[in-house]
């Protein structure tokens, strides 16, 4: 079985239960592939995107490209570790915070998404076994289909090369990699701050309002060069 056939087999399994799915969409290459596969397979799709800073121009442009291509609806939720980051003042002054802020996990996000879309049970992700040890363990246990949580991972067996080859074949432009080879999301990586400052200065200022010590990354980078 080829890797594409493996992905199709997982989508067929999900299609046996439903014609509508949710997709966790970061805007990175892996979630782009899963979105395209699900669309080509005939699913009705709704997607959600997790943000660390809301309403960034860079994020809006990324989402609008997906909307234009696939005509799907998007939902937006805070990144699952954002509450913990604020609680513990990551890249922030140690101001008075509410230590009773609850921690949020992926199940909480999915439950919120499903509550707003009760017709959706299955959610697809672009997670791959080669991403990390934790994801490799999940894939070893599920083989791409988690029946308990109603999650599916169509490209769990794919390599980075497979993902890039698929995007090239389908003529889907590569996403902004934010200075990194393996990740496409807008997070707190030093390269993200650098690119935001150069290409999206308004977004950069929005980031610094919430994470003002992000400037430390610039200082370290300047000292190293």
C-alpha positions in Angstrom: 0.0 0.0 0.0 1.4 3.4 -1.0 1.3 6.3 1.5 -1.4 8.0 -0.6 -3.4 4.8 -0.6 -3.0 4.7 3.2 -4.3 8.2 3.5 -7.3 7.4 1.3 -8.0 4.2 3.3 -8.3 6.4 6.5 -10.5 8.8 4.8 -12.7 6.0 3.5 -13.0 4.7 7.1 -14.2 8.2 8.3 -16.5 8.5 5.3 -18.2 5.3 6.5 -19.5 7.3 9.5 -20.0 10.8 8.2 -19.8 13.2 5.2 -18.7 16.2 7.3 -15.4 16.6 9.2 -13.6 19.2 11.1 -9.9 19.9 10.4 -7.3 21.4 12.7 -5.7 23.8 10.4 -2.4 25.5 11.4 -1.7 26.8 7.9 1.5 24.7 7.7 2.3 22.2 5.0 0.8 19.1 6.7 -2.6 20.6 7.5 -2.7 22.0 3.9 -2.3 18.5 2.6 -5.0 17.0 4.8 -7.4 19.8 3.9 -6.8 19.2 0.2 -7.2 15.4 0.6 -10.5 15.8 2.5 -11.8 18.3 0.0 -10.9 16.0 -2.9 -12.5 13.1 -1.1 -15.8 15.0 -1.1 -16.2 15.8 2.6 -18.0 18.9 3.7 -15.4 20.7 5.9 -15.3 23.1 8.7 -11.9 24.0 10.1 -10.5 25.6 13.2 -7.3 27.6 13.7 -5.5 28.1 17.1 -3.8 31.4 17.7 -1.4 32.8 20.2 -2.2 36.4 19.3 -5.6 37.1 17.7 -6.3 38.8 14.4 -2.9 39.0 12.9 -2.7 40.1 9.2 -0.4 37.2 8.5 -2.9 34.8 9.9 -5.8 36.4 8.0 -3.9 36.1 4.7 -3.2 32.5 5.3 -6.8 31.7 6.2 -8.2 33.7 3.3 -6.1 31.7 0.8 -7.6 28.5 2.1 -11.1 30.0 2.0 -10.7 31.0 -1.6 -9.5 27.6 -2.7 -11.9 25.5 -0.7 -14.8 27.7 0.3 -14.9 26.5 3.9 -15.8 28.0 7.2 -13.2 28.7 9.9 -13.4 29.0 13.6 -10.7 30.5 15.8 -9.7 29.6 19.3 -6.8 30.5 21.6 -3.8 28.1 21.4 -4.2 25.3 24.0 -1.1 26.4 26.0 -1.9 30.1 25.9 -3.6 30.1 29.3 -0.5 28.5 30.9 1.8 30.9 29.1 -0.1 33.9 30.5 -0.5 32.3 33.9 3.3 31.8 34.2 4.2 35.1 32.4 6.1 33.6 29.5 8.0 36.4 27.7 6.0 38.8 29.9 6.7 40.9 33.0 5.7 39.2 36.2 2.5 41.1 36.6 -0.4 40.1 38.8 -2.0 37.1 37.2 -4.8 34.8 38.0 -3.3 31.5 38.9 -6.7 30.0 38.8 -6.8 30.2 35.1 -7.5 26.6 34.0 -5.1 24.8 31.7 -6.6 23.9 28.4 -5.9 20.7 26.4 -6.7 19.6 22.9 -9.9 17.8 24.0 -11.2 21.1 25.4 -10.6 22.8 22.1 -12.3 19.9 20.2 -15.3 19.9 22.6 -15.8 23.6 22.0 -15.6 23.1 18.3 -18.0 20.2 18.3 -20.4 22.1 20.6 -20.6 24.9 18.0 -20.9 22.3 15.2 -22.9 19.4 16.6 -23.1 17.7 13.2 -19.3 17.1 13.4 -17.9 14.1 15.3 -14.6 13.3 13.4 -11.7 15.7 13.3 -8.7 15.3 11.0 -5.2 16.4 11.7 -2.0 16.6 9.7 0.1 14.9 12.5 2.9 12.6 11.3 4.7 9.9 13.1 8.0 11.6 12.3 7.0 14.9 13.9 8.0 14.0 17.5 8.3 11.1 19.9 4.9 11.8 21.4 3.2 11.8 18.0 5.1 8.7 17.0 3.7 7.0 20.1 0.1 8.1 19.3 0.5 6.8 15.7 1.9 3.5 16.9 -1.2 3.1 19.1 -3.8 4.3 16.6 -2.3 3.6 13.1 -3.9 6.9 12.1 -7.4 6.3 13.5 -8.3 7.1 17.1 -11.7 5.6 17.5 -12.0 6.7 21.2 -11.5 10.5 20.5 -12.9 10.5 16.9 -9.6 11.8 15.5 -7.9 10.7 12.3 -4.5 11.3 10.9 -4.5 10.6 7.2 -0.8 11.4 6.5 0.6 9.8 9.7 3.0 7.6 7.6 4.1 10.4 5.3 7.6 12.0 5.3 8.3 15.6 4.8 9.4 14.7 1.2 6.0 13.1 0.6 4.2 16.2 1.8 6.2 18.6 -0.3 5.8 16.3 -3.3 2.0 16.3 -2.9 1.8 20.1 -2.7 4.0 20.4 -5.8 1.9 17.9 -7.8 -1.3 19.7 -6.8 0.2 23.1 -7.5 -0.5 24.3 -4.0 1.9 27.1 -3.0 4.1 26.3 -0.1 3.2 28.2 3.1 5.4 30.6 4.9 7.8 28.5 7.0 8.7 31.4 9.3 12.4 30.7 9.1 12.1 27.0 9.9 11.9 23.9 7.8 9.5 21.8 9.7 6.8 24.1 11.1 4.5 26.7 9.6 2.7 28.1 12.5 3.0 31.6 14.0 4.4 30.9 17.5 7.1 32.3 19.8 10.2 31.2 17.9 12.9 33.8 17.4 12.6 33.6 13.6 8.9 34.3 13.8 9.6 37.6 15.7 12.2 38.5 13.1 9.9 37.8 10.1 7.0 39.5 11.6 9.1 42.6 12.3 10.3 42.7 8.7 7.1 41.7 6.8 4.3 42.4 9.2 5.3 45.3 11.4 1.7 45.8 12.7 1.5 42.1 13.7 4.9 42.4 15.4 3.6 45.3 17.6 0.5 43.2 18.4 2.7 40.4 19.5 4.9 42.6 21.7 1.8 44.0 23.5 1.1 40.5 24.8 4.7 39.1 24.8 6.9 42.2 25.3 10.0 40.2 26.2 10.0 38.8 22.7 12.5 41.6 22.1 15.0 39.5 24.0 15.2 37.2 21.0 16.4 40.1 18.9 19.0 41.1 21.4 20.3 37.5 21.5 20.3 37.2 17.7 22.2 40.5 17.3 24.8 39.4 19.9 25.3 36.1 18.2 25.9 37.8 14.8 
